[in-house]
Amino acid sequence: MAFGRSRFKPLFTRVDQDSFSVNLSDGQRDLIAGLIEQLDQMLDTQSPALRRLFPEPYGDDAERNAGYSVLAGAELIESRHARVELMRSQIRAEKLSAADLDTWMRTLNDLRLVIGTVLDISDDGTEPGDDSELELFHVYEHLGFILEHVVEALME
């Protein structure tokens, strides 16, 4: 008996041109719901954990970065609040449109960016330094697993 990925049901399955079935467990839905609530609350703070969500577009040019923040900052925050609200309203949905699944993809990625910042994960595959971060690291990895399923479904 082979234990390849094809033996397990995908988390998101294309139903037709513009809709997908959602095959998440209650536990996965509860995890995502709790995380998006935390993200929604953090968005209105100056938390350093948001650094990767809102990178400075002009490098070390503080004046240009401040100007950009004034012009675009509120809009970027509001768009993320709107995506969280959409996911909140759909967390128990059994079916999503392609546009909604795209929103899920973006928000799941935002969650991974924030958690990756908290854990100081870099592109070189750094793992948590101590056991106190292990549970959060597993959440980070599981979100990556869910995100991978979203991307695969959208690419079908």
N, CA and C of each residue as an Amber inpcrd file, in Angstrom:
protein
   468
   0.8370000  -1.1740000   0.0000000   0.0000000   0.0000000   0.0000000
   0.8860000   1.2430000   0.0000000   0.6660000   2.1150000  -0.9320000
   1.4370000   3.3580000  -1.0300000   0.7500000   4.4540000  -0.2260000
   1.5630000   5.2980000   0.3950000   1.0210000   6.4040000   1.1730000
   1.2600000   7.7390000   0.4770000   1.2420000   7.7550000  -0.8300000
   1.4410000   8.9860000  -1.5820000   0.2970000   9.9530000  -1.3710000
   0.5480000  11.1920000  -1.6810000  -0.4280000  12.2560000  -1.4830000
  -1.7340000  11.9830000  -2.2100000  -1.6650000  11.2910000  -3.3500000
  -2.8700000  11.0320000  -4.1370000  -3.8860000  10.1750000  -3.3760000
  -3.4750000   9.5440000  -2.2740000  -4.3660000   8.6950000  -1.5020000
  -5.2460000   9.5010000  -0.5510000  -4.9360000  10.7620000  -0.3740000
  -5.6760000  11.5990000   0.5570000  -6.5060000  12.6300000  -0.2020000
  -7.6450000  12.9610000   0.3570000  -8.5550000  13.9170000  -0.2720000
  -7.9730000  15.3320000  -0.1950000  -7.9490000  16.0450000  -1.3150000
  -7.4590000  17.4280000  -1.2870000  -8.3540000  18.3000000  -0.3930000
  -7.7760000  19.3190000   0.1810000  -8.5310000  20.2130000   1.0610000
  -9.4750000  21.1200000   0.2770000  -9.1460000  21.3710000  -0.9770000
  -9.9780000  22.2080000  -1.8570000 -10.0330000  21.5120000  -3.2110000
 -11.2460000  21.3590000  -3.7380000 -11.4240000  20.6470000  -4.9940000
 -12.2750000  21.4850000  -5.9290000 -11.7900000  21.6280000  -7.1570000
 -12.5670000  22.3900000  -8.1480000 -13.8490000  21.6400000  -8.4670000
 -14.9830000  22.3490000  -8.3820000 -16.2890000  21.7700000  -8.6990000
 -16.6520000  22.1010000 -10.1380000 -16.4470000  23.3520000 -10.5120000
 -16.6820000  23.8050000 -11.8770000 -15.7560000  24.9840000 -12.1470000
 -16.0210000  25.7130000 -13.2300000 -15.1310000  26.8020000 -13.6440000
 -14.8660000  27.8230000 -12.5400000 -15.8680000  28.1050000 -11.7030000
 -15.6960000  29.1730000 -10.7120000 -16.0220000  28.7540000  -9.2840000
 -15.9930000  27.4780000  -8.9680000 -16.2790000  27.1180000  -7.5790000
 -15.4520000  25.9250000  -7.1250000 -15.2290000  25.9080000  -5.8180000
 -14.3940000  24.8970000  -5.1870000 -15.0940000  24.3790000  -3.9490000
 -15.0020000  23.0720000  -3.7160000 -15.4970000  22.5250000  -2.4630000
 -14.3950000  22.6730000  -1.4210000 -14.8080000  22.8820000  -0.1760000
 -13.8870000  23.0660000   0.9380000 -13.9680000  21.8190000   1.8050000
 -12.8350000  21.1520000   1.9780000 -12.7940000  19.8880000   2.7070000
 -11.9350000  19.9950000   3.9660000 -11.9950000  21.1350000   4.6330000
 -11.2280000  21.3480000   5.8580000 -11.9410000  20.7000000   7.0390000
 -11.1790000  20.2240000   7.9940000 -11.7610000  19.6810000   9.2180000
 -12.2300000  20.8340000  10.1030000 -13.0510000  20.5130000  11.0870000
 -13.4850000  21.5340000  12.0490000 -12.2840000  22.1250000  12.7750000
 -11.3080000  21.2960000  13.0930000 -10.1050000  21.7740000  13.7700000
  -9.3240000  22.7650000  12.9220000  -9.2050000  22.4740000  11.6270000
  -8.5090000  23.3980000  10.7270000  -9.2690000  24.7120000  10.6160000
 -10.5770000  24.6290000  10.5190000 -11.3960000  25.8370000  10.4330000
 -11.2770000  26.6570000  11.7200000 -11.2970000  25.9840000  12.8750000
 -11.1610000  26.6830000  14.1580000  -9.7990000  27.3550000  14.2730000
  -8.7490000  26.6640000  13.8470000  -7.4020000  27.2370000  13.8700000
  -7.3500000  28.5040000  13.0250000  -7.8320000  28.4280000  11.8030000
  -7.8050000  29.5830000  10.9020000  -8.6550000  30.7120000  11.4790000
  -9.8260000  30.3860000  11.9930000 -10.7120000  31.4170000  12.5610000
 -10.0180000  32.1610000  13.6990000  -9.3680000  31.4340000  14.5780000
  -8.6660000  32.0770000  15.6860000  -7.5160000  32.9490000  15.2120000
  -6.7920000  32.4670000  14.2180000  -5.6490000  33.2310000  13.7100000
  -6.0820000  34.4990000  12.9780000  -7.1630000  34.4120000  12.2020000
  -7.5870000  35.6280000  11.4890000  -8.1320000  36.6700000  12.4670000
  -8.7170000  36.2260000  13.5780000  -9.1600000  37.1810000  14.5990000
  -7.9630000  37.9240000  15.1790000  -6.9010000  37.1790000  15.4580000
  -5.6950000  37.8010000  15.9950000  -5.0800000  38.7580000  14.9790000
  -5.0440000  38.3500000  13.7230000  -4.5100000  39.2140000  12.6750000
  -5.3340000  40.4810000  12.5650000  -6.6540000  40.3470000  12.5700000
  -7.5370000  41.5030000  12.4540000  -7.2570000  42.5210000  13.5570000
  -7.0450000  42.0430000  14.7780000  -6.7430000  42.9360000  15.8960000
  -5.3570000  43.5690000  15.7500000  -4.3950000  42.8240000  15.2510000
  -3.0250000  43.3210000  15.1080000  -2.8960000  44.3950000  14.0370000
  -3.7490000  44.3320000  13.0250000  -3.6140000  45.2420000  11.8920000
  -3.6770000  46.7110000  12.2900000  -4.3480000  47.0050000  13.3760000
  -4.4820000  48.4010000  13.8170000  -3.4190000  48.8020000  14.8400000
  -2.3680000  48.0010000  14.9400000  -1.2750000  48.2970000  15.8660000
   0.0010000  48.5740000  15.0840000   1.0140000  48.9050000  15.8010000
   2.3400000  49.0960000  15.2050000   3.2330000  47.8890000  15.5230000
   2.6290000  46.7130000  15.6450000   3.3630000  45.5130000  16.0230000
   4.4940000  45.2230000  15.0430000   5.6810000  44.9340000  15.5660000
   6.7930000  44.5530000  14.6830000   6.5130000  43.2530000  13.9300000
   5.5480000  42.4530000  14.3980000   5.1990000  41.2090000  13.7140000
   4.5850000  41.4730000  12.3420000   4.1410000  42.6930000  12.0920000
   3.5170000  43.0480000  10.8060000   4.5450000  43.5200000   9.7760000
   5.8000000  43.5330000  10.1580000   6.8650000  44.0800000   9.2990000
   6.8490000  43.4890000   7.8880000   6.6470000  42.1930000   7.7680000
   6.6770000  41.5650000   6.4400000   5.3910000  41.8040000   5.6520000
   4.3200000  42.1680000   6.3440000   3.0780000  42.5050000   5.6280000
   3.1670000  43.8620000   4.9650000   3.9240000  44.7460000   5.5850000
   4.0320000  46.1180000   5.1020000   5.5040000  46.5070000   4.9680000
   6.2220000  45.8860000   4.0390000   7.6510000  46.2070000   3.8960000
   7.8410000  47.6430000   3.4010000   8.9520000  48.2060000   3.7780000
   9.2430000  49.5740000   3.3390000   9.6730000  49.5330000   1.8780000
   8.9310000  50.2150000   1.0040000   9.1890000  50.1050000  -0.4310000
  10.4510000  50.8210000  -0.9010000  10.9610000  51.7500000  -0.0980000
  12.1070000  52.5460000  -0.5310000  13.3510000  52.2810000   0.3050000
  13.4830000  51.0630000   0.8060000  14.6860000  50.6890000   1.5400000
  14.9450000  51.5790000   2.7420000  16.1030000  52.2150000   2.7620000
  16.5180000  53.0480000   3.8990000  16.0710000  54.5030000   3.7820000
  15.3200000  54.8500000   2.7600000  14.8690000  56.2350000   2.5740000
  13.6470000  56.4960000   3.4610000  13.9090000  56.9360000   4.6820000
  12.8520000  57.1250000   5.6850000  11.7870000  58.1190000   5.2350000
  12.1950000  59.1820000   4.5740000  11.2350000  60.2060000   4.1480000
  10.2680000  59.6620000   3.1010000  10.7960000  58.9720000   2.0990000
   9.9280000  58.3940000   1.0630000   9.0450000  57.2910000   1.6450000
   9.5860000  56.4840000   2.5540000   8.7980000  55.4310000   3.1950000
   7.6520000  56.0220000   4.0120000   7.9310000  57.1110000   4.7270000
   6.8850000  57.7630000   5.5260000   5.7940000  58.3190000   4.6090000
   6.1870000  58.9180000   3.4960000   5.2140000  59.4360000   2.5350000
   4.3490000  58.3390000   1.9690000   4.9640000  57.2140000   1.6320000
   4.2110000  56.0760000   1.1170000   3.2220000  55.5750000   2.1650000
   3.6700000  55.5000000   3.3910000   2.8070000  55.0290000   4.4780000
   1.5890000  55.9330000   4.6390000   1.7900000  57.2300000   4.5360000
   0.6790000  58.1780000   4.6470000  -0.2970000  57.9860000   3.4900000
   0.2390000  57.8090000   2.2890000  -0.6170000  57.6910000   1.1080000
  -1.3110000  56.3330000   0.9970000  -0.5960000  55.2630000   1.2900000
  -1.1370000  53.9240000   1.0200000  -1.3990000  53.0810000   2.2620000
  -0.8500000  53.4700000   3.3860000  -0.9360000  52.6450000   4.5860000
  -2.3510000  52.2730000   4.9880000  -3.2220000  53.2560000   5.0970000
  -4.5980000  52.9970000   5.5210000  -5.3230000  52.0840000   4.5330000
  -5.0800000  52.2890000   3.2530000  -5.7250000  51.4520000   2.2340000
  -5.2480000  50.0020000   2.3230000  -3.9560000  49.8070000   2.5560000
  -3.4200000  48.4510000   2.6850000  -3.9960000  47.7480000   3.9120000
  -4.1040000  48.4680000   5.0050000  -4.6810000  47.8960000   6.2280000
  -6.1540000  47.5740000   6.0150000  -6.8750000  48.4990000   5.4070000
  -8.3110000  48.2870000   5.1770000  -8.5620000  47.0980000   4.2530000
  -7.7300000  46.9250000   3.2390000  -7.9240000  45.7840000   2.3310000
  -7.6870000  44.4640000   3.0700000  -6.7640000  44.4560000   3.9920000
  -6.5350000  43.2380000   4.7830000  -7.6840000  42.9950000   5.7560000
  -8.2100000  44.0490000   6.3480000  -9.3910000  43.8950000   7.2060000
 -10.5510000  43.3000000   6.3960000 -10.7280000  43.7800000   5.1750000
 -11.8200000  43.2830000   4.3260000 -11.6220000  41.8030000   3.9940000
 -10.3910000  41.4020000   3.7330000 -10.1320000  39.9890000   3.4430000
 -10.4000000  39.1230000   4.6670000 -10.0070000  39.6120000   5.8370000
 -10.2790000  38.8690000   7.0720000 -11.7840000  38.7400000   7.2810000
 -12.5060000  39.8130000   7.0520000 -13.9610000  39.7840000   7.2330000
 -14.6070000  38.7800000   6.2830000 -14.1400000  38.7350000   5.0500000
 -14.6730000  37.7660000   4.0940000 -14.4030000  36.3400000   4.5830000
 -13.1780000  36.0760000   5.0170000 -12.8590000  34.7320000   5.5200000
 -13.6820000  34.4010000   6.7590000 -13.8600000  35.3800000   7.6330000
 -14.6600000  35.1640000   8.8470000 -16.0660000  34.7120000   8.4670000
 -16.6340000  35.3430000   7.4500000 -18.0040000  35.0100000   7.0410000
 -18.0820000  33.6640000   6.3160000 -16.9480000  33.1630000   5.8340000
 -16.9500000  31.9320000   5.0460000 -16.2440000  30.7600000   5.7260000
 -15.8180000  30.9130000   6.9540000 -14.9730000  29.8940000   7.5730000
 -15.6590000  28.5330000   7.6430000 -16.9710000  28.4890000   7.6900000
 -17.7030000  27.2140000   7.7300000 -18.2860000  26.8320000   6.3690000
 -17.9600000  27.5960000   5.3310000 -18.5100000  27.3330000   4.0010000
 -18.0390000  25.9900000   3.4680000 -18.9010000  25.3640000   2.7210000
 -18.5640000  24.0980000   2.0650000 -18.1480000  24.3280000   0.6120000
 -18.3980000  25.5470000   0.1210000 -18.0990000  25.8710000  -1.2720000
 -17.6500000  27.3310000  -1.3430000 -16.6220000  27.6090000  -2.1710000
 -16.1100000  28.9630000  -2.3690000 -15.9720000  29.2490000  -3.8550000
 -16.1250000  30.5090000  -4.2200000 -15.8390000  30.9200000  -5.5940000
 -14.3290000  31.0290000  -5.7640000 -13.8880000  31.1170000  -7.0130000
 -12.4550000  31.2730000  -7.2770000 -11.9340000  32.5700000  -6.6570000
 -12.7110000  33.6440000  -6.7300000 -12.2870000  34.9240000  -6.1470000
 -12.1710000  34.8050000  -4.6300000 -13.1050000  34.1000000  -4.0180000
 -13.0530000  33.9170000  -2.5710000 -11.8570000  33.0480000  -2.1700000
 -11.5990000  32.0030000  -2.9380000 -10.4500000  31.1550000  -2.6300000
  -9.1440000  31.9350000  -2.7980000  -9.1110000  32.8390000  -3.7510000
  -7.9440000  33.7100000  -3.9120000  -7.7640000  34.5870000  -2.6650000
  -8.8540000  35.0810000  -2.1050000  -8.7960000  35.8540000  -0.8720000
  -8.2690000  35.0000000   0.2670000  -8.7140000  33.7640000   0.3530000
  -8.2130000  32.8460000   1.3710000  -6.6980000  32.6660000   1.2050000
  -6.2640000  32.4970000  -0.0380000  -4.8440000  32.3090000  -0.3070000
  -4.0310000  33.4950000   0.2090000  -4.4750000  34.6830000  -0.0980000
  -3.7520000  35.8870000   0.3220000  -3.7280000  36.0240000   1.8410000
  -4.8400000  35.7210000   2.4820000  -4.9150000  35.8700000   3.9350000
  -4.1140000  34.7810000   4.6430000  -4.1680000  33.5580000   4.1490000
  -3.3390000  32.4970000   4.7190000  -1.8610000  32.8510000   4.5830000
  -1.5050000  33.4340000   3.4560000  -0.1220000  33.8660000   3.2670000
   0.2330000  34.9810000   4.2620000  -0.6820000  35.9180000   4.4850000
  -0.4430000  36.9670000   5.4820000  -0.2030000  36.3610000   6.8640000
  -1.0030000  35.3670000   7.2190000  -0.8240000  34.7020000   8.5190000
   0.5600000  34.0670000   8.6130000   0.9850000  33.4140000   7.5490000
   2.3220000  32.8050000   7.5520000   3.4170000  33.8550000   7.6470000
   3.2280000  34.9860000   6.9820000   4.2330000  36.0510000   7.0670000
   4.3620000  36.5720000   8.4970000   3.2370000  36.7650000   9.1550000
   3.2670000  37.2750000  10.5310000   3.9130000  36.2440000  11.4580000
   3.4920000  34.9930000  11.3530000   4.0620000  33.9560000  12.2130000
   5.5390000  33.7630000  11.8980000   5.8860000  33.8010000  10.6270000
   7.2930000  33.6890000  10.2400000   8.1270000  34.8250000  10.8090000
   7.5570000  36.0080000  10.8940000   8.2580000  37.1450000  11.4940000
   8.4440000  36.9230000  12.9870000   7.3850000  36.4760000  13.6590000
   7.4630000  36.2070000  15.0980000   8.5350000  35.1560000  15.3840000
   8.5970000  34.1300000  14.5520000   9.5640000  33.0450000  14.7440000
  10.9360000  33.3600000  14.1530000  11.0340000  34.4830000  13.4360000
  12.2710000  34.8830000  12.7610000  12.7160000  33.8240000  11.7620000
  11.7440000  33.3030000  11.0100000  12.0310000  32.3080000   9.9740000
  12.5000000  33.0400000   8.7280000  13.5680000  32.5310000   8.1380000
  14.0940000  33.1370000   6.9170000  13.9550000  32.1460000   5.7650000
  14.3370000  32.5730000   4.5890000  14.2280000  31.7270000   3.4040000
  15.1410000  30.5130000   3.4520000  16.1060000  30.5100000   4.3620000
  17.0370000  29.3850000   4.4100000  16.4990000  28.2000000   5.2030000
  15.2060000  28.2570000   5.5890000  14.5840000  27.1260000   6.2650000
  14.8650000  27.0630000   7.7470000  15.1630000  28.1820000   8.3530000
  15.4330000  28.2190000   9.7810000  14.2680000  27.6500000  10.5690000
  14.5760000  26.8130000  11.5420000  13.5520000  26.2500000  12.4160000
  13.6280000  26.9390000  13.7640000  12.5980000  26.7610000  14.5950000
  12.5770000  27.4550000  15.8800000  13.7870000  27.1020000  16.7370000
  14.2460000  28.0980000  17.4930000  15.4290000  27.9210000  18.3050000
  15.2000000  27.1250000  19.5740000  13.9880000  27.1520000  20.1040000
  13.7390000  26.4040000  21.3430000  12.3250000  25.8370000  21.3420000
  12.0630000  24.9860000  22.3410000  10.7820000  24.2790000  22.4090000
   9.5920000  25.1990000  22.6250000   9.8130000  26.3890000  23.1790000
   8.6950000  27.2950000  23.4200000   8.0710000  27.7790000  22.1150000
   8.8150000  27.6980000  21.0190000   8.3220000  28.1420000  19.7170000
   7.8200000  26.9840000  18.8570000   7.9640000  25.7780000  19.3500000
   7.6590000  24.6020000  18.5330000   6.1930000  24.5310000  18.1170000
   5.2740000  24.8220000  19.0280000   3.8540000  24.7530000  18.6870000
   3.5070000  25.7750000  17.6060000   4.0170000  26.9900000  17.7500000
   3.7550000  28.0210000  16.7440000   4.3940000  27.6370000  15.4140000
   5.5480000  27.0110000  15.4560000   6.1980000  26.5510000  14.2340000
   5.3330000  25.5010000  13.5310000   4.7140000  24.6140000  14.2980000
   3.8300000  23.6030000  13.6960000   2.5990000  24.2630000  13.0660000
   2.0910000  25.3060000  13.6930000   0.9750000  26.0640000  13.1070000
   1.4260000  26.6810000  11.7890000   2.6090000  27.2730000  11.7860000
   3.1850000  27.8760000  10.5820000   3.2690000  26.8380000   9.4530000
   3.7930000  25.6590000   9.7850000   3.9100000  24.6090000   8.7760000
   2.5450000  24.1140000   8.2980000   1.5950000  23.9870000   9.2130000
   0.2700000  23.5120000   8.8180000  -0.4250000  24.5360000   7.9210000
  -0.2520000  25.8050000   8.2100000  -0.8040000  26.8330000   7.3210000
  -0.1770000  26.7160000   5.9330000   1.1050000  26.3960000   5.8770000
   1.7610000  26.1790000   4.5860000   1.1580000  25.0020000   3.8440000
   0.8220000  23.9540000   4.5690000   0.1670000  22.7780000   3.9850000
  -1.1880000  23.1650000   3.3970000  -1.9760000  23.9200000   4.1580000
  -3.2930000  24.3620000   3.6810000  -3.1270000  25.2860000   2.4760000
  -2.1810000  26.2050000   2.5700000  -1.9240000  27.1480000   1.4730000
  -1.5150000  26.4030000   0.2000000  -0.7120000  25.3760000   0.3460000
  -0.3100000  24.5680000  -0.8090000  -1.5410000  23.9590000  -1.4950000
  -2.4920000  23.4860000  -0.7140000  -3.7160000  22.9180000  -1.2750000
  -4.5430000  23.9910000  -2.0030000  -4.5710000  25.1960000  -1.4520000
  -5.2880000  26.2950000  -2.1060000  -4.6620000  26.5770000  -3.4700000
  -3.3550000  26.7200000  -3.5020000  -2.6540000  27.0420000  -4.7490000
  -2.8670000  25.9340000  -5.7820000  -2.7470000  24.6830000  -5.3560000
  -2.9600000  23.5800000  -6.2810000  -4.3680000  23.5750000  -6.8430000
  -5.3580000  23.8620000  -6.0130000  -6.7400000  23.8940000  -6.4900000
  -6.9380000  25.0190000  -7.4960000  -6.3880000  26.1880000  -7.2120000
  -6.5370000  27.3200000  -8.1200000  -5.8310000  27.0880000  -9.4510000
  -4.7830000  26.2750000  -9.4400000  -4.0270000  26.0230000 -10.6680000
  -4.6240000  24.9070000 -11.5170000  -5.5800000  24.1460000 -10.9720000
  -6.1870000  23.0430000 -11.7370000  -6.8520000  23.5520000 -12.9860000
